[in-house]
């Protein structure tokens, strides 16, 4: 049972890292190269789509990592899982405190209703997102290392 929990946790966090890495380093660059208002409209659509999914993914990843830490408390490597879970808590806090407020505004914007500083707000979101990606990559790395 513990082995299944370890695999599900690692795969879930790994997929989340892949999606968030892709958003940071691929999708936003593609969106930025689109003509005229397409960048802002693509970000708004992405904010609606991923904004609905990611809370479950982040909280689910944290719950899985915490479950692994509890179930494997007696095993070597559990300290790494605990640190990974702590980093996932940090990623949730970063999301709620820094990224979600910007995303909630941005996902409602249209070319007609967006504020004059929309690009600055999106750049701020990007900077926070880079930090969050670094945190979840570190968590994923610790989970993989705990398996070894």
C-alpha positions as CSV (number, residue, x, y, z in Angstrom):
1,X,0.0,0.0,0.0
2,X,2.8,2.4,0.9
3,X,4.5,1.7,-2.5
4,X,1.3,2.6,-4.3
5,X,1.0,5.9,-2.3
6,X,4.6,6.7,-3.1
7,X,4.1,6.2,-6.8
8,X,0.8,8.1,-6.9
9,X,2.3,11.0,-4.9
10,X,5.5,11.2,-7.1
11,X,3.5,11.0,-10.3
12,X,0.9,13.6,-9.2
13,X,3.6,16.1,-8.1
14,X,5.7,15.4,-11.1
15,X,2.8,16.0,-13.5
16,X,2.0,19.3,-11.6
17,X,5.6,20.3,-12.0
18,X,5.5,19.6,-15.7
19,X,2.4,21.6,-16.2
20,X,3.6,24.6,-14.2
21,X,7.0,24.5,-15.8
22,X,5.3,24.5,-19.2
23,X,3.2,27.5,-18.3
24,X,6.2,29.4,-17.1
25,X,8.7,28.6,-19.8
26,X,6.7,27.6,-22.8
27,X,3.0,28.7,-22.9
28,X,3.6,32.3,-21.7
29,X,6.3,32.8,-24.2
30,X,4.0,31.5,-27.0
31,X,1.2,33.7,-25.7
32,X,3.6,36.7,-25.7
33,X,4.4,36.2,-29.3
34,X,0.8,36.2,-30.5
35,X,-0.5,39.3,-32.3
36,X,-2.5,42.1,-30.8
37,X,-4.8,41.2,-28.0
38,X,-4.3,37.4,-28.3
39,X,-1.7,37.4,-25.4
40,X,-4.1,38.8,-22.9
41,X,-7.1,36.7,-24.1
42,X,-5.0,33.5,-24.0
43,X,-3.8,34.3,-20.4
44,X,-7.4,35.0,-19.4
45,X,-8.6,31.7,-20.8
46,X,-5.6,29.9,-19.2
47,X,-6.4,31.5,-15.9
48,X,-10.0,30.3,-16.0
49,X,-9.1,26.8,-17.1
50,X,-6.0,26.1,-14.9
51,X,-7.4,28.3,-12.1
52,X,-10.3,25.9,-11.7
53,X,-8.0,22.8,-11.7
54,X,-4.9,23.8,-9.8
55,X,-6.3,24.2,-6.3
56,X,-7.3,20.5,-6.3
57,X,-3.9,19.5,-7.7
58,X,-1.9,21.5,-5.2
59,X,-4.0,20.5,-2.2
60,X,-4.2,16.9,-3.4
61,X,-0.4,16.8,-3.8
62,X,0.0,18.1,-0.3
63,X,-2.4,15.6,1.1
64,X,-0.7,12.7,-0.7
65,X,2.8,13.8,0.5
66,X,1.5,14.1,4.1
67,X,-0.1,10.7,3.8
68,X,3.3,9.3,2.6
69,X,5.1,11.0,5.5
70,X,2.7,9.5,8.1
71,X,2.5,6.0,6.5
72,X,6.3,5.8,6.0
73,X,7.3,7.5,9.3
74,X,9.5,4.5,10.2
75,X,11.4,4.4,6.9
76,X,14.6,6.2,5.9
77,X,13.9,9.1,3.7
78,X,10.8,10.2,5.5
79,X,12.5,13.4,6.5
80,X,12.8,14.3,2.9
81,X,9.1,13.7,2.4
82,X,8.3,15.9,5.4
83,X,10.4,18.7,3.9
84,X,8.7,18.2,0.5
85,X,5.3,18.4,2.2
86,X,6.5,21.7,3.9
87,X,7.5,23.0,0.5
88,X,4.1,22.1,-0.9
89,X,2.6,24.1,1.9
90,X,4.8,27.0,0.9
91,X,3.5,26.6,-2.7
92,X,-0.1,26.7,-1.6
93,X,0.5,29.8,0.5
94,X,2.3,31.5,-2.4
95,X,-0.6,30.6,-4.6
96,X,-3.3,31.9,-2.3
97,X,-1.5,35.0,-1.2
98,X,0.4,36.1,-4.4
99,X,-0.8,34.4,-7.5
100,X,-4.6,33.8,-7.1
101,X,-5.4,37.5,-6.5
102,X,-3.7,38.5,-9.8
103,X,-5.2,35.5,-11.6
104,X,-8.7,36.3,-10.4
105,X,-8.5,39.7,-11.9
106,X,-6.8,38.6,-15.1
107,X,-9.2,35.9,-16.0
108,X,-12.1,38.4,-16.2
109,X,-10.3,40.8,-18.5
110,X,-11.1,41.4,-22.1
111,X,-9.3,43.7,-24.5
112,X,-12.1,46.3,-23.7
113,X,-12.0,45.9,-19.9
114,X,-8.4,45.3,-19.0
115,X,-6.6,47.9,-17.0
116,X,-3.8,50.0,-18.4
117,X,-1.2,48.2,-16.3
118,X,-2.3,44.6,-17.3
119,X,1.1,43.7,-18.6
120,X,2.8,44.8,-15.4
121,X,0.3,42.7,-13.4
122,X,1.0,39.7,-15.7
123,X,4.8,40.2,-15.3
124,X,4.4,40.3,-11.5
125,X,2.3,37.0,-11.8
126,X,5.1,35.5,-13.9
127,X,7.8,36.4,-11.3
128,X,5.8,34.9,-8.5
129,X,5.1,31.8,-10.7
130,X,8.8,31.3,-11.3
131,X,9.3,31.2,-7.6
132,X,6.5,28.8,-7.1
133,X,7.9,26.5,-9.8
134,X,11.2,26.5,-8.1
135,X,9.5,25.5,-4.8
136,X,7.5,22.6,-6.4
137,X,10.6,21.4,-8.4
138,X,12.5,21.2,-5.1
139,X,9.6,19.3,-3.5
140,X,9.4,16.9,-6.4
141,X,13.2,16.4,-6.2
142,X,13.0,15.5,-2.5
143,X,10.2,13.0,-3.2
144,X,12.1,11.3,-5.9
145,X,15.2,11.2,-3.7
146,X,13.2,9.7,-0.8
147,X,12.3,6.8,-3.1
148,X,16.0,6.0,-3.6
